[in-house]
């Protein structure tokens, strides 16, 4: 039996100074996502939905197939990890969202991506 959401998601972030230009309101961040399958059957990541909010409250929503050009299948007890990035016009922001998943038995469900922060070092005192 498949539990409602057998997926856990862990996020690590870091600021990328060499791709940023604070004078031009360009702040580059990388995030590494680890998606773990705690269920009893394989699941396939079909699509993603991101909500990105900058420090001024500007919201951008992104939807698309898979992640980084892939639609990985994650076996029970295994994880899938990838790194991607985001550009903000402010030194701080947040991201959250969900992955649309499909179990091997055909059940479609959303795995929530918890809210995480993107913070330029030194921007918070």
Contact map, one row per residue, 1 for C-alpha under 8 A:
11100000000000000000000000000000000000010000000000000000000000000000000000000000000000000000000000000000000000000000000000000
11111100000000000000000000000000000000111000000000000000000000000000000000000000000000000000000000000000000000000000000000000
11111100000000000000000000000000000000100000000000000000000000000000000000000000000000000000000000000000000000000000000000000
01111100000000000000000000000000000000000000000000000000000000000000000000000000000000000000000000000000000010000000000000000
01111110000000000000000000000000000000000000000000000000000000000000000000000000000000000000000000000000000011100000000000000
01111111000000000000000000000000000011100000000000000000000000000000000000000000000000000000000000000000000000000000000000000
00001111100000000000000000000000001111100000000000000000000000000000000000000000000000000000000000000000000000100000000000000
00000111110000000000000000000000001111000000000000000000000000000000000000000000000000000000000000000000000000100000000000000
00000011111000000000000000000000111100000000000000000000000000000000000000000000000000000000000000000000000000011100000000000
00000001111100000000000000000000111000000000000000000000000000000000000000000000000000000000000000000000000000000000000000000
00000000111110000000000000000011110000000000000000000000000000000000000000000000000000000000000000000000000000000001000000000
00000000011111000000000000000011100000000000000000000000000000000000000000000000000000000000000000000000000000000000000000000
00000000001111100000000000001111000000000000000000000000000000000000000000000000000000000000000000000000000000000000110000000
00000000000111110000000000001110000000000000000000000000000000000000000000000000000000000000000000000000000000000000011000000
00000000000011111000000000111100000000000000000000000000000000000000000000000000000000000000000000000000000000000000011110000
00000000000001111111000000111100000000000000000000000000000000000000000000000000000000000000000000000000000000000000000000000
00000000000000111111100000110000000000000000000000000000000000000000000000000000000000000000000000000000000000000000000000000
00000000000000011111000000000000000000000000000000000000000000000000000000000000000000000000000000000000000000000000000000000
00000000000000011111100000110000000000000000000000000000000000000000000000000000000000000000000000000000000000000000000000000
00000000000000011111110001110000000000000000000000000000000000000000000000000000000000000000000000000000000000000000000000000
00000000000000001011111111100000000000000000000000000000000000000000000000000000000000000000000000000000000000000000000000000
00000000000000000001111111100000000000000000000000000000000000000000000000000000000000000010000000000000000000000000000000000
00000000000000000000111111000000000000000000000000000000000000000000000000000000000000000000000000000000000000000000000000000
00000000000000000000111111000000000000000000000000000000000000000000000000000000000000000000000000000000000000000000000000000
00000000000000000000111111100000000000000000000000000000000000000000000000000000000000011100000000000000000000000000000000000
00000000000000000001111111110000000000000000000000000000000000000000000000000000000000111100000000000000000000000000000000000
00000000000000111011110011111000000000000000000000000000000000000000000000000000000000111110000000000000000000000000000100000
00000000000000111011000001111100000000000000000000000000000000000000000000000000000011110000000000000000000000000000000000000
00000000000011110000000000111110000000000000000000000000000000000000000000000000000011100000000000000000000000000000010000000
00000000000011110000000000011111000000000000000000000000000000000000000000000000001111000000000000000000000000000000000000000
00000000001111000000000000001111100000000000000000000000000000000000000000000000001111000000000000000000000000000000000000000
00000000001110000000000000000111110000000000000000000000000000000000000000000000111100000000000000000000000000000000000000000
00000000111100000000000000000011111000000000000000000000000000000000000000000000111000000000000000000000000000000000000000000
00000000111000000000000000000001111100000000000000000000000000000000000000000011110000000000000000000000000000000000000000000
00000011110000000000000000000000111110000000000000000000000000000000000000000011100000000000000000000000000000000000000000000
00000011100000000000000000000000011111000000000000000000000000000000000001001111000000000000000000000000000000000000000000000
00000111000000000000000000000000001111100110000000000000000000000000000001111110000000000000000000000000000000000000000000000
00000111000000000000000000000000000111110000000000000000000000000000000000011100000000000000000000000000000000000000000000000
01100110000000000000000000000000000011111100000000000000000000000000000000011000000000000000000000000000000000000000000000000
11000000000000000000000000000000000001111100000000000000000000000000000000010000000000000000000000000000000000000000000000000
01000000000000000000000000000000000000111110000000000000000000000000000000110000000000000000000000000011100000000000000000000
00000000000000000000000000000000000010111111000000000000000000000000000011110000000000000000000000000011000000000000000000000
00000000000000000000000000000000000010001111100000000000000000000000000011100000000000000000000000001111000000000000000000000
00000000000000000000000000000000000000000111110000000000000000000000001111000000000000000000000000001111000000000000000000000
00000000000000000000000000000000000000000011111000000000000000000100001111000000000000000000000000111100000000000000000000000
00000000000000000000000000000000000000000001111100000000000000001100001100000000000000000000000000111100000000000000000000000
00000000000000000000000000000000000000000000111110000000000000111110001000000000000000000000000000111000000000000000000000000
00000000000000000000000000000000000000000000011111000000000001111110000000000000000000000000000011110000000000000000000000000
00000000000000000000000000000000000000000000001111100000000011110000000000000000000000000000000011100000000000000000000000000
00000000000000000000000000000000000000000000000111110000000111100000000000000000000000000000001111000000000000000000000000000
00000000000000000000000000000000000000000000000011111000001111000000000000000000000000000000001110000000000000000000000000000
00000000000000000000000000000000000000000000000001111100001110000000000000000000000000000000111100000000000000000000000000000
00000000000000000000000000000000000000000000000000111111111100000000000000000000000000000000111000000000000000000000000000000
00000000000000000000000000000000000000000000000000011111111000000000000000000000000000011101110000000000000000000000000000000
00000000000000000000000000000000000000000000000000001111110000000000000000000000000000000111100000000000000000000000000000000
00000000000000000000000000000000000000000000000000001111110000000000000000000000000000000100000000000000000000000000000000000
00000000000000000000000000000000000000000000000000001111111000000000000000000000000000000000000000000000000000000000000000000
00000000000000000000000000000000000000000000000000001111111100000000000000000000000000000000000000000000000000000000000000000
00000000000000000000000000000000000000000000000000111100111110000000000000000000000000000000000000000000000000000000000000000
00000000000000000000000000000000000000000000000001111000011111000000000000000000000000000000000000000000000000000000000000000
00000000000000000000000000000000000000000000000011110000001111100000000000000000000000000000000000000000000000000000000000000
00000000000000000000000000000000000000000000000111100000000111110000000000000000000000000000000000000000000000000000000000000
00000000000000000000000000000000000000000000001111000000000011111000000000000000000000000000000000000000000000000000000000000
00000000000000000000000000000000000000000000001110000000000001111110000000000000000000000000000000000000000000000000000000000
00000000000000000000000000000000000000000000011100000000000000111110101000000000000000000000000000000000000000000000000000000
00000000000000000000000000000000000000000000111100000000000000011111111100000000000000000000000000000000000000000000000000000
00000000000000000000000000000000000000000000001100000000000000011111111000000000000000000000000000000000000000000000000000000
00000000000000000000000000000000000000000000000000000000000000000111110000000000010100000000000000000000000000000000000000000
00000000000000000000000000000000000000000000000000000000000000001111111000000000000000000000000000000000000000000000000000000
00000000000000000000000000000000000000000000000000000000000000000111111100000000000000000000000000000000000000000000000000000
00000000000000000000000000000000000000000001111000000000000000001110111110000000000000000000000000000000000000000000000000000
00000000000000000000000000000000000000000001110000000000000000000100011111000001000000000000000000000000000000000000000000000
00000000000000000000000000000000000000000111100000000000000000000000001111100000000000000000000000000000000000000000000000000
00000000000000000000000000000000000110000111100000000000000000000000000111110111000000000000000000000000000000000000000000000
00000000000000000000000000000000000010001110000000000000000000000000000011111110000000000000000000000000000000000000000000000
00000000000000000000000000000000000011111100000000000000000000000000000001111100000000000000000000000000000000000000000000000
00000000000000000000000000000000000111100000000000000000000000000000000000111110000000000000000000000000000000000000000000000
00000000000000000000000000000000000111000000000000000000000000000000000001111111000000000000000000000000000000000000000000000
00000000000000000000000000000000011110000000000000000000000000000000000001101111100000000000000000000000000000000000000000000
00000000000000000000000000000000011100000000000000000000000000000000000101000111110000000000000000000000000000000000000000000
00000000000000000000000000000001111000000000000000000000000000000000000000000011111000000000000000000000000000000000000000000
00000000000000000000000000000001110000000000000000000000000000000001000000000001111100000000000000000000000000000000000000000
00000000000000000000000000000111100000000000000000000000000000000000000000000000111110000000000000000000000000000000000000000
00000000000000000000000000000111000000000000000000000000000000000001000000000000011111000000000000000000000000000000000000000
00000000000000000000000000011110000000000000000000000000000000000000000000000000001111100000000000000000000000000000000000000
00000000000000000000000000011110000000000000000000000000000000000000000000000000000111110000000000000000000000000000000000000
00000000000000000000000001111000000000000000000000000000000000000000000000000000000011111000000000000000000000000000000000000
00000000000000000000000011110000000000000000000000000100000000000000000000000000000001111111100000000000000000000000000000000
00000000000000000000000011100000000000000000000000000100000000000000000000000000000000111110000000000000000000000000000000000
00000000000000000000000011100000000000000000000000000111000000000000000000000000000000011111100000000000000000000000000000000
00000000000000000000010000100000000000000000000000000010000000000000000000000000000000011111100000000000000000000000011100100
00000000000000000000000000000000000000000000000000000110000000000000000000000000000000010111110000000000000000000000111100100
00000000000000000000000000000000000000000000000000011110000000000000000000000000000000010111111000000000000000000000111000000
00000000000000000000000000000000000000000000000000011100000000000000000000000000000000000001111100000000000000000011110000000
00000000000000000000000000000000000000000000000001111000000000000000000000000000000000000000111110000000000000000011110000000
00000000000000000000000000000000000000000000000001110000000000000000000000000000000000000000011111000000000000011111000000000
00000000000000000000000000000000000000000000000111100000000000000000000000000000000000000000001111100000000000011110000000000
00000000000000000000000000000000000000000000000111000000000000000000000000000000000000000000000111110000000001111000000000000
00000000000000000000000000000000000000000000111110000000000000000000000000000000000000000000000011111000000001111000000000000
00000000000000000000000000000000000000000000111100000000000000000000000000000000000000000000000001111100000111100000000000000
00000000000000000000000000000000000000000011111000000000000000000000000000000000000000000000000000111110000111100000000000000
00000000000000000000000000000000000000000011110000000000000000000000000000000000000000000000000000011111111110000000000000000
00000000000000000000000000000000000000001111000000000000000000000000000000000000000000000000000000001111111100000000000000000
00000000000000000000000000000000000000001111000000000000000000000000000000000000000000000000000000000111111000000000000000000
00000000000000000000000000000000000000001000000000000000000000000000000000000000000000000000000000000111111000000000000000000
00000000000000000000000000000000000000000000000000000000000000000000000000000000000000000000000000000111111100000000000000000
00000000000000000000000000000000000000000000000000000000000000000000000000000000000000000000000000000111111110000000000000000
00000000000000000000000000000000000000000000000000000000000000000000000000000000000000000000000000011110011111000000000000000
00011000000000000000000000000000000000000000000000000000000000000000000000000000000000000000000000011100001111100000000000000
00001000000000000000000000000000000000000000000000000000000000000000000000000000000000000000000001111000000111110000000000000
00001011000000000000000000000000000000000000000000000000000000000000000000000000000000000000000001111000000011111000000000000
00000000100000000000000000000000000000000000000000000000000000000000000000000000000000000000000111100000000001111100000000000
00000000100000000000000000000000000000000000000000000000000000000000000000000000000000000000000111100000000000111110000000000
00000000100000000000000000000000000000000000000000000000000000000000000000000000000000000000000110000000000000011111000000000
00000000000000000000000000000000000000000000000000000000000000000000000000000000000000000000011110000000000000001111100000000
00000000001000000000000000000000000000000000000000000000000000000000000000000000000000000000011100000000000000000111110000000
00000000000010000000000000000000000000000000000000000000000000000000000000000000000000000001111000000000000000000011111000000
00000000000011100000000000001000000000000000000000000000000000000000000000000000000000000011111000000000000000000001111100000
00000000000001100000000000000000000000000000000000000000000000000000000000000000000000000011100000000000000000000000111110110
00000000000000100000000000100000000000000000000000000000000000000000000000000000000000000011000000000000000000000000011111100
00000000000000100000000000000000000000000000000000000000000000000000000000000000000000000000000000000000000000000000001111110
00000000000000000000000000000000000000000000000000000000000000000000000000000000000000000000000000000000000000000000000111111
00000000000000000000000000000000000000000000000000000000000000000000000000000000000000000011000000000000000000000000001111111
00000000000000000000000000000000000000000000000000000000000000000000000000000000000000000000000000000000000000000000001011111
00000000000000000000000000000000000000000000000000000000000000000000000000000000000000000000000000000000000000000000000001111
